[in-house]
Amino acid sequence: MAHVVIIGGGFAGVWSAAGAALARRRAGGAADLRITLIAPNEHLVLRPRLYEPEPDLAKVELRRILGPIGVDHLRASVTEIDTGHRTVVADGMKIGYDRLVLAAGSRLIRPHDLPGAERLFDIDTLDGARRLTDHLRHREDYTAVVVGAGFAGLEAATALATRGRVLLVDRSQVVGHQLGPGPRTEIEAALDELGVERRLGTTVTEVGDGCAALSDGTEVEADAVVWSVGMRASDLTRQIHDELDHLGRIPVDRWLRALPEVFVAGDTAAAAFDAEHTVMQACQHATPLGKVAGYNAAADLLGVPPRDFTPGPYVTCLDLGAAGGVFTRGWDRRVMASGDDGKEIKVRINQAIHPPVDDAEKILAAADRVHIELPFFPRDEEATTPTL
């Protein structure tokens, strides 16, 4: 029996499994194909929601997605990939594959050489978000330092500002440097409204017990220091390809193939968005990448025509806590909605990224829709329905 193996239980991995199951169905009921997803945890973690005050709400049981569509789940961690022999090693077990989908995600780069790094918090994983939430849960008026004024740092800072004082620090001279100037006015207005102090051109040089030292020579109170700087693809990419991009991702073709028997999806894939851009390490790209990579891995074995990866329009939506949200369109991130309207779009997005559960027909139908359409309140007549 032919075997498709998928590494990773995040958005890209789960939707790769659903995409492969969809291709198997399209090949006919007699299609002889086994699909196995390898991931150590029993939940899909909705990582974009881990800044919220109750991170345990941001998870879905994998069995409720994989079980109905006939995908096996091996709870293990992959440590080795042998593309020559078409095997992977997971917790000491050697597993053969006919087609492999690498969807192992990305990780936060923690500063291990920073004095006091063991005291840092993060919202990169469910365990990390739980640790931060539990640490601050019963504190009435805490002080938090958030390192990094990018997407994750801004959402963490504005969420934490609801119940405490927040200092946001970044090496850049502007907030949201990677987001560009498009939404900066709305972001800065939200930070002002929430009373979030900024120290720009600065970073943390040491984390102490209840304090943090900054590179400008000052020391500040800190009940928690939250690190949100730097992401890199899973180290498993190095076992597949020698030429990686600056984020450690593997180059792929329009079918998301990296090697004849290996497809790549999600944060490990350096897929072309257009002639000038590659996809972002974000849910809005991980989901369609997974649907296409998994489908093509199975289709390659079953004689089903492959799908091209065709990304939808690029959008961003940033939660700004009690100050609302900001929604942008295009790579220049032109603001389409802010404040309460921006917040409503973010809420809808957070709901839309939940996969259907317990119903094979709904799961496979969702796998067939590469992009999710999200209605919103446009600010001008040029606005179109965004997709994820």
N, C-alpha and C positions, 0 to 999 in steps of 0.2 A: 504494500500500500504506500502510495506517495505521501510525503510528509512535509508540511509547511510548519516551520518553527518561527515563532515571534518572540523576540527578547524585549521585554518592557511592559509594564502594566499601567502606564499613563494614558493620556488621550491618544497618542499616536499608536501605542501598542494595542489598546482596546479596539480602536477603529480599524486597525490592520486586521485584527481577528474577524471583525464583522465584515470587512471588505472581502477577505478570503472566503468566508462562509457564503457571501452573496455570489461570488464567482462559482463556487461549488454548486450552489443551487441552479445557477444558470446553465451549468454543464449538464444538468439532468439529474434525476433522482438516483441514477446508478453511479454517479461520480464517486470514485474510490479515492478519497483524499482525507487524510487525518490532519487536523490543525491543533497545534499546541502552543499556548502562550506561557512563557516562563517569566515569572515575577515573584519576588519573595513575600509580598503582602497580599492580604485578602481583599483589599479595597482599591478601587480607583480613587485617587486623591484629586480633588478639583483644585489644583494648585493655584489658579488665579484668585481663589477666594480665601486664601489662608491669612490675609490681612484682617479678615472679619473677626469680631469678638468671640465667636464660638466656632473654632476651627473644626470641631468634630462633626459639624453639619456639612462640611465640605468633603464628603466621601460617599462612595456608592459601592456596595458589595459586588465584587467581580463575578461571583457565581450567578447573580441575577442578570448579568449581561451575557456571559459566556455559556452558561448552562443551556438556555433556551435555543441557542444557535449551534449547539453541538461542537463547542470548542473546549478542549481539555486545558486545565490550568495546573501547571506544575509550580508549586510554591518553592522556589529555589532562586539562588543568585548565580548568574553566569559569570565565570571567571576566565574562560578560555574559548576562543573561536579558532577552529582550524578550517580555513576555507579550502585547503587542498584536499582534505579527507571529508569535508562537509560534515563536521561534527562540532558540537559545543560541549563544554564541561560546566555543569551546574551542581554546586555542592558535592563535588566528587563524582557525579554521574555523567557518563558520556552518552550524548544523545545525537543520533544522526538526523540529517535533514536532506531533503531534495531542493527546497528553496528556503532561504532564510530572510526574515525581515528584522533588521536592527532598528529598534525604537526605544533605546535605553535612556533617552532623555538627556538632561543636563544637570549640572550641580553648581551650587554657589561656591566660589573660590574663597575659602576662609584664610585669613592672614595668620598662618601658624607661627610666624616670627614676631608677631605683635605681643609685647609683654601683657599678660593678662588675657590672652585670646580665649582661654578656657571659660572666661566669664561672659563672652559674647552670646547674644541671642540672635535668632534669625526667624524668618517666616518662609524658608525655602522648602521645608518638609513639614508633614503633619506633626511629627514629634517635636520639631523645633517650634512650630506655632503653639502647640499645647504647652510647651515649657514656658514660653513667654506669657501666655495667657494665665497660666497657673501662678506664675511669679507675681503678676500684677493684680490678680483678680480681687483681692481683698484690701488693696491699698486705695485709700480715698483720694489722695493727691500726690501722685508720683511724678518724678522727673525722668524722662526718657531721652536718650541721645540716639538719633537715627543717622547712621553713616551711609551716605549715598542719596543724592537727590534725583535719582532716576525714577523709572516707573514704579518699581516695588517700594523704593524708599519713600516716595511721595504718598503712596497709598497707606503704607505703614504709619507714617508720621501723622497724616490727617485722621486716621482711625484712632491712634493713641491720643491725639489732642482732645478727643471727646471727654476724657476723664482725667487728663493730666497735663503737665507742662512738657513741651517737646522742643528740643534743639535739633535742627537739621544741619548736618555738616557735609561738605563735598569739596573735593579738590578743585572742581571747576569754579569759575567766577560767576556762573549763572545756574539757576535751578533748571532741572530738566534738560541738561545739555544735549543728550541724545534725542530728545523729543523735538528739538529745534525751536525756533522763535514763534511758530504758529500759535501754540496754546499757552505761551509763557505768561501773558498778561492775566489770563483767567487763573492760572495756577498761583501766581504771586498774590492775586487778590484773595484767593481762598486761604492761603497761608496766613495772610494778614488778618483775615476775618477770624481765623481759629487761634490766633496768637502764637503761631509757630515761629520761633526765632531761627534765623539762619546765620551760619558762619561759613562763608564761601571762601574758596582758595585755602581750605583748611581740611585737616583730617585728624583722626584719633591716633595718638602715638602710644598710649598705654591705657589699659582698663584696670582700675583699682576696685576696692571694695566700697561701693557707693559713690564712685567718682570716675572721671575720665580726664586724661591729659590730652590737650590738643596741640597741634603743630605750631600754633601761634603763641605758644608759651603759657597759656592759661590752663587752669584746672576747673572743671565744672562738676556739679552734683549730678549723679546718674544712678537712679534705682535700676535702670536697665540700659544697656548699650546694644542697639540692634544693627547688625551688619547686613547690608543689602548691595554690596559692590561686587560686580564681576560674575559672569556665568561662563561655563565651558561645557562642551559636550562630553558625554560619557567617555572614559578612557578606552572602552571597548572599540572605539572607532580606529584606534591605532593597530588593532589586530586584523583590520580589513583593508586599509588603504594607507599608503605612505604619504600621500599628498593631501593634507588637511587644510582647511581655511583657518583664519585667525581665531575662530571659536572652537576649533577642533572638530569641525564637521566634515563629512565625506561628500565629495562631488558626485552628483547623480545625473542621469539623463532625463528626458521628458517622461519616461515611464518609472522613474525613481530607482532605476537599476544602477548599482555600483560595480558589480561583478556579474558574470553570467548567471550565477545562482544566488546572488545576494541583492536584496532591495533595502532601501533605507528610508526611514520616515521620522518626522518630528524634529526634535532639537538636535539630532545627530546628522540631519540631511542638509547639505548646502545646495538646495534646489533653486533653480532660477525662477524668480518672480516675473521679471521682464528683462530687457536687454541691459538694464542698469542696476538692478537690485536682486539680491537673493532673499529668500523668505526669512522672516523673523523667528527667533526662538520664543514662540508664543502660541497659546491655545488656538487662535484663529487660523494658524497655519498647520499646527500639529494634527488637527482633526482631519482636514482634507488630505494632507500627506499620508496619514494612516489609511484612510479609506482607499486611496489609489494604490499605495504600495502593497497592501495586503491583497487587494483584488488582483493586481498584476502578478504577484507571486504565485497565487493559485491558478490564475488564468494561464500562466506560462506552462503549467503542468497539464492543464485540462483541454488545451486547444481553443480556449475562449479568447476573442480579440481583447487586447489590452486597452487600458484607459490612459490618455494623456493627463498629466498634471496641469490643470488650468486654474490658477489661483483667482479668487474673486477680488473685487476692489479692496484696496488696503484701507483699513480704518483703525483708529485707536479709541479706547474709552477708558478714562481715568476716574476712579472714585476719589473724591476729595472730602470724604467724611461728611460732617454736618454742613459743610459749605457747598455740597452738591456734587457735581461731576462735570467733566468736559469730554465732548465727543468730537473727533476730527476725522477728516477724509483725505486720502491721498498721501503721498510721501512727503509733501510739504506741510502736512497736518493742518489743513485749514479747518478752523473751528466751525462746526455746524450746530452745536448745541452746548449750552453750559448751564450751571446752576441746577435748578430743579429738573429741567428737561434733560440735561446731561446725566443727572442721577437716575432718572427713570430709565434711560437707555441702558445704563450700567446694570441696573437691577434686572432688566429683561435679558441682557447678555448672560448674567450669572445664572439665570433660570434656564436659558437656552442651551448652555453647555452641558447640562445634565443629560446623560444618555437615557433613552427609554429602557425599562427593565421588565423582565418576566414575560415578555411577549415577543416571540421570534419574528412575527410579521412586522411589528413596529421597529424592531432593532434593524432588521435587514432593509426595510424601507428607508430608515435614516442613513444606513450605509450607502444606499443608492443616491442619496442627495448629498453631493460632495460639499455644498455650501448651505449654511443656514441663513434664511432671510429674516431680517429683523426690522420691523417697521419703526419709524421714529418721527419726531416732529421736525421737519426741515426748517432751516432759517431762510432759505431762498428757493426760488423756483427751479434751480439747477440740481437740487438735492435728489439723490436716488436712494432706493432701498439698499441699505448696507447688507453685507453677507459676512459670515464667519466660516 
